[in-house]
Amino acid sequence: MCYTIHMQKENYYLKMLAEIESLHGKKMKLLLHSCCGPCSTHCIEMLRPHFDVTVLFYNPNITEEAEYLKRKETQLQCLQQYTDVSFMDCDYNTDVFFAIAKGREGLKEGGARCYLCYDLRIDYTAQMAEKNEYTYFCSTLSVSPHKNSAWINKIGEKLQQKYAVKWLPSDFKKQNGYRTSVMLAQKQNLYRQNYCGCVYSNWQKNENKEKEMQKKMLEE
């Protein structure tokens, strides 16, 4: 006789609310990794009433320097709205990203290369949080419907065992979080990119666009 076991999915949004409730109104220092200004809007709005937030812009996956600088400028533009939120900068350096992507260049977006990219950025966030004596670390990555929130949270849970800092569980896309981030970005007139930043993702996007164009031409 065979049995089908249905695993209950973790609700990281509710876990975040429970963690916030456990603070009993006491504000702790939180280092928030941000992938970009638009995605950070809703996350900051959610977190700043409960934490002393510092935004960390660490994204070596943004492989074109001009694009990297444009996104960093957009992040700073976003933070002008929040005088109680600090900023931690990083230098443009793609070497670490290309090292983890080596041999995985042709993989589809959302696969092993992306997992390692999440891990790279969240690990660095945990390191900086420990070094600068933050209580919590977190990432904006889960606000995107294109990002795997289970992976993101499992990475965070793993890293809190490695570093002396707590991971704040989160799934910022819940409760219309992604839609809210889009609206806030539009309201703040923020530049919104149409790909994650890495050259391999851009190649795939352009390749898919070309296939769609060829398909339309054949149908005409």
DAGIWO-V379957 format. One record per pair of residues at least 24 apart in sequence whose C-alpha atoms are under 10 Angstrom apart, sorted by sequence separation. I is the first residue (numbers start at 0). GAP is how many residues later the second one is. If there is no record, write none. Layout:
BEGIN
i-><I & I>
gap-><GAP & GAP>
END
This chain:
BEGIN
i-><24 & 25 & 26 & 27 & 28 & 29 & 30 & 31 & 32 & 33 & 34 & 54 & 67 & 95 & 96 & 135 & 148 & 24 & 25 & 26 & 27 & 28 & 29 & 30 & 31 & 32 & 33 & 67 & 23 & 24 & 25 & 26 & 32 & 34 & 144 & 146 & 19 & 22 & 34 & 64 & 141 & 142 & 143 & 144 & 22 & 63 & 64 & 135 & 136 & 137 & 138 & 141 & 142 & 143 & 144 & 20 & 62 & 64 & 117 & 134 & 135 & 136 & 137 & 138 & 140 & 141 & 142 & 143 & 144 & 19 & 53 & 54 & 55 & 56 & 57 & 59 & 61 & 62 & 63 & 117 & 121 & 125 & 129 & 133 & 134 & 135 & 136 & 137 & 138 & 139 & 140 & 141 & 142 & 143 & 19 & 52 & 53 & 54 & 55 & 56 & 57 & 58 & 59 & 60 & 61 & 62 & 121 & 124 & 132 & 133 & 134 & 135 & 136 & 137 & 138 & 139 & 140 & 141 & 142 & 35 & 51 & 52 & 53 & 54 & 55 & 56 & 57 & 58 & 59 & 60 & 61 & 62 & 114 & 118 & 122 & 126 & 130 & 132 & 133 & 134 & 135 & 136 & 137 & 138 & 139 & 140 & 141 & 144 & 37 & 51 & 52 & 53 & 54 & 55 & 56 & 57 & 58 & 59 & 60 & 113 & 114 & 117 & 118 & 121 & 122 & 125 & 126 & 129 & 130 & 134 & 135 & 138 & 139 & 142 & 143 & 144 & 35 & 36 & 40 & 47 & 50 & 51 & 52 & 53 & 54 & 55 & 56 & 57 & 58 & 59 & 60 & 62 & 113 & 117 & 121 & 124 & 125 & 128 & 129 & 130 & 142 & 143 & 144 & 35 & 36 & 39 & 43 & 57 & 58 & 59 & 60 & 61 & 62 & 118 & 119 & 122 & 123 & 126 & 127 & 128 & 129 & 141 & 142 & 143 & 34 & 35 & 36 & 37 & 38 & 47 & 59 & 60 & 109 & 114 & 118 & 122 & 125 & 126 & 128 & 129 & 141 & 142 & 34 & 35 & 36 & 37 & 40 & 44 & 47 & 59 & 60 & 108 & 109 & 110 & 113 & 114 & 117 & 118 & 121 & 122 & 125 & 126 & 127 & 128 & 142 & 143 & 33 & 35 & 36 & 39 & 40 & 43 & 58 & 59 & 108 & 109 & 117 & 125 & 126 & 142 & 35 & 36 & 39 & 115 & 118 & 122 & 125 & 34 & 35 & 36 & 37 & 40 & 60 & 87 & 114 & 118 & 122 & 125 & 33 & 36 & 40 & 43 & 125 & 35 & 36 & 121 & 146 & 145 & 60 & 30 & 31 & 32 & 30 & 31 & 60 & 30 & 59 & 60 & 58 & 58 & 60 & 59 & 60 & 58 & 59 & 57 & 58 & 57 & 58 & 56 & 57 & 55 & 57 & 57 & 55 & 56 & 55 & 54 & 55 & 55 & 53 & 53 & 52 & 116 & 51 & 55 & 113 & 51 & 52 & 53 & 54 & 55 & 50 & 51 & 52 & 54 & 113 & 50 & 54 & 34 & 33 & 108 & 112 & 113 & 32 & 33 & 32 & 31 & 32 & 33 & 108 & 109 & 32 & 107 & 108 & 31 & 32 & 106 & 107 & 108 & 30 & 31 & 104 & 105 & 106 & 30 & 42 & 104 & 105 & 108 & 42 & 43 & 103 & 104 & 107 & 108 & 30 & 31 & 42 & 100 & 105 & 106 & 30 & 41 & 42 & 105 & 29 & 30 & 39 & 40 & 42 & 100 & 28 & 39 & 42 & 97 & 30 & 38 & 39 & 41 & 96 & 97 & 30 & 37 & 38 & 40 & 28 & 29 & 30 & 36 & 38 & 39 & 28 & 29 & 30 & 31 & 32 & 33 & 34 & 35 & 38 & 93 & 28 & 29 & 30 & 31 & 32 & 33 & 34 & 35 & 38 & 27 & 28 & 29 & 30 & 31 & 32 & 33 & 34 & 77 & 27 & 28 & 29 & 30 & 31 & 32 & 33 & 77 & 80 & 26 & 27 & 28 & 29 & 30 & 31 & 32 & 79 & 77 & 73 & 76 & 77 & 76 & 77 & 76 & 77 & 76 & 73 & 74 & 73 & 74 & 72 & 73 & 72 & 73 & 70 & 70 & 69 & 70 & 70 & 69 & 45 & 66 & 70 & 42 & 42 & 42 & 67 & 11 & 41 & 42 & 66 & 41 & 45 & 39 & 38 & 61 & 63 & 38 & 41 & 42 & 61 & 62 & 63 & 29 & 41 & 42 & 60 & 61 & 62 & 63 & 29 & 30 & 31 & 40 & 41 & 44 & 60 & 61 & 62 & 11 & 29 & 30 & 40 & 41 & 42 & 43 & 58 & 59 & 60 & 61 & 62 & 10 & 11 & 29 & 38 & 41 & 42 & 58 & 59 & 60 & 9 & 10 & 38 & 40 & 41 & 44 & 58 & 60 & 9 & 37 & 40 & 41 & 8 & 11 & 38 & 39 & 40 & 41 & 37 & 38 & 40 & 41 & 9 & 37 & 38 & 40 & 41 & 36 & 37 & 39 & 40 & 37 & 38 & 39 & 37 & 38 & 37 & 40 & 19 & 36 & 37 & 18 & 18 & 37 & 15 & 16 & 17 & 18 & 37 & 15 & 16 & 37 & 14 & 15 & 16 & 36 & 37 & 38 & 14 & 15 & 35 & 36 & 37 & 13 & 14 & 15 & 35 & 36 & 37 & 11 & 12 & 13 & 14 & 15 & 35 & 36 & 11 & 12 & 13 & 35 & 10 & 11 & 12 & 10 & 11 & 12 & 10 & 11 & 12 & 13 & 35 & 12 & 34 & 35 & 11 & 12 & 34 & 10>
gap-><24 & 24 & 24 & 24 & 24 & 24 & 24 & 24 & 24 & 24 & 24 & 24 & 24 & 24 & 24 & 24 & 24 & 25 & 25 & 25 & 25 & 25 & 25 & 25 & 25 & 25 & 25 & 25 & 26 & 26 & 26 & 26 & 26 & 26 & 26 & 26 & 27 & 27 & 27 & 27 & 27 & 27 & 27 & 27 & 28 & 28 & 28 & 28 & 28 & 28 & 28 & 28 & 28 & 28 & 28 & 29 & 29 & 29 & 29 & 29 & 29 & 29 & 29 & 29 & 29 & 29 & 29 & 29 & 29 & 30 & 30 & 30 & 30 & 30 & 30 & 30 & 30 & 30 & 30 & 30 & 30 & 30 & 30 & 30 & 30 & 30 & 30 & 30 & 30 & 30 & 30 & 30 & 30 & 30 & 31 & 31 & 31 & 31 & 31 & 31 & 31 & 31 & 31 & 31 & 31 & 31 & 31 & 31 & 31 & 31 & 31 & 31 & 31 & 31 & 31 & 31 & 31 & 31 & 31 & 32 & 32 & 32 & 32 & 32 & 32 & 32 & 32 & 32 & 32 & 32 & 32 & 32 & 32 & 32 & 32 & 32 & 32 & 32 & 32 & 32 & 32 & 32 & 32 & 32 & 32 & 32 & 32 & 32 & 33 & 33 & 33 & 33 & 33 & 33 & 33 & 33 & 33 & 33 & 33 & 33 & 33 & 33 & 33 & 33 & 33 & 33 & 33 & 33 & 33 & 33 & 33 & 33 & 33 & 33 & 33 & 33 & 34 & 34 & 34 & 34 & 34 & 34 & 34 & 34 & 34 & 34 & 34 & 34 & 34 & 34 & 34 & 34 & 34 & 34 & 34 & 34 & 34 & 34 & 34 & 34 & 34 & 34 & 34 & 35 & 35 & 35 & 35 & 35 & 35 & 35 & 35 & 35 & 35 & 35 & 35 & 35 & 35 & 35 & 35 & 35 & 35 & 35 & 35 & 35 & 36 & 36 & 36 & 36 & 36 & 36 & 36 & 36 & 36 & 36 & 36 & 36 & 36 & 36 & 36 & 36 & 36 & 36 & 37 & 37 & 37 & 37 & 37 & 37 & 37 & 37 & 37 & 37 & 37 & 37 & 37 & 37 & 37 & 37 & 37 & 37 & 37 & 37 & 37 & 37 & 37 & 37 & 38 & 38 & 38 & 38 & 38 & 38 & 38 & 38 & 38 & 38 & 38 & 38 & 38 & 38 & 39 & 39 & 39 & 39 & 39 & 39 & 39 & 40 & 40 & 40 & 40 & 40 & 40 & 40 & 40 & 40 & 40 & 40 & 41 & 41 & 41 & 41 & 41 & 42 & 42 & 45 & 49 & 50 & 53 & 55 & 55 & 55 & 56 & 56 & 56 & 57 & 57 & 57 & 58 & 59 & 59 & 60 & 60 & 61 & 61 & 62 & 62 & 63 & 63 & 64 & 64 & 65 & 66 & 67 & 68 & 68 & 69 & 70 & 72 & 73 & 75 & 80 & 81 & 81 & 82 & 82 & 82 & 83 & 83 & 83 & 83 & 83 & 84 & 84 & 84 & 84 & 84 & 85 & 85 & 86 & 87 & 87 & 87 & 87 & 88 & 88 & 89 & 90 & 91 & 91 & 91 & 91 & 92 & 92 & 92 & 93 & 93 & 93 & 93 & 93 & 94 & 94 & 94 & 94 & 94 & 95 & 95 & 95 & 95 & 95 & 96 & 96 & 96 & 96 & 96 & 96 & 97 & 97 & 97 & 97 & 97 & 97 & 98 & 98 & 98 & 98 & 99 & 99 & 99 & 99 & 99 & 99 & 100 & 100 & 100 & 100 & 101 & 101 & 101 & 101 & 101 & 101 & 102 & 102 & 102 & 102 & 103 & 103 & 103 & 103 & 103 & 103 & 104 & 104 & 104 & 104 & 104 & 104 & 104 & 104 & 104 & 104 & 105 & 105 & 105 & 105 & 105 & 105 & 105 & 105 & 105 & 106 & 106 & 106 & 106 & 106 & 106 & 106 & 106 & 106 & 107 & 107 & 107 & 107 & 107 & 107 & 107 & 107 & 107 & 108 & 108 & 108 & 108 & 108 & 108 & 108 & 108 & 110 & 111 & 111 & 111 & 112 & 112 & 113 & 113 & 114 & 115 & 115 & 116 & 116 & 117 & 117 & 118 & 118 & 119 & 120 & 121 & 121 & 122 & 123 & 126 & 126 & 126 & 127 & 128 & 129 & 129 & 130 & 130 & 130 & 130 & 131 & 131 & 132 & 133 & 133 & 133 & 134 & 134 & 134 & 134 & 134 & 134 & 135 & 135 & 135 & 135 & 135 & 135 & 135 & 136 & 136 & 136 & 136 & 136 & 136 & 136 & 136 & 136 & 137 & 137 & 137 & 137 & 137 & 137 & 137 & 137 & 137 & 137 & 137 & 137 & 138 & 138 & 138 & 138 & 138 & 138 & 138 & 138 & 138 & 139 & 139 & 139 & 139 & 139 & 139 & 139 & 139 & 140 & 140 & 140 & 140 & 141 & 141 & 141 & 141 & 141 & 141 & 142 & 142 & 142 & 142 & 143 & 143 & 143 & 143 & 143 & 144 & 144 & 144 & 144 & 145 & 145 & 145 & 146 & 146 & 147 & 147 & 148 & 148 & 148 & 149 & 150 & 150 & 151 & 151 & 151 & 151 & 151 & 152 & 152 & 152 & 153 & 153 & 153 & 153 & 153 & 153 & 154 & 154 & 154 & 154 & 154 & 155 & 155 & 155 & 155 & 155 & 155 & 156 & 156 & 156 & 156 & 156 & 156 & 156 & 157 & 157 & 157 & 157 & 158 & 158 & 158 & 159 & 159 & 159 & 160 & 160 & 160 & 160 & 160 & 161 & 161 & 161 & 162 & 162 & 162 & 163>
END
